[in-house]
């Protein structure tokens, strides 16, 4: 299967998953509201965000499996899985650290620096992993190509 056929399969799969992702946004916003609110119970926010993170992990793992199945190279499968683990790590960082830092500290540069530094590191790591994918299997779409398609 060539790269265009693989990209087309990924696009069709992503269309099917779009509704699932949209339905996760509502409880995620509700959880962030409960985590930021200073007069409410923080445990409600933790419970909701925990459920959203579990669902996100489930969806990301299925997406990583679907994309890694397109290649027969074991190294490519490992790299694709690692990329999705990095995505989940960044989502977790955004979901937990940022609202809690806003709740605890009135205004500080700590959350901005923490999230910004993590974002730059993950973007750099994603680019390096894309280079490895291109090296192991030139026909396997990279994350950048999937986002553009």
PyMOL commands that set and color helices and strands:
alter all, ss='L'
color gray80, all
select helices_A, chain A and resi 3-36+42-68+74-104+110-136+143-148
alter helices_A, ss='H'
color red, helices_A
deselect
rebuild
show_as cartoon
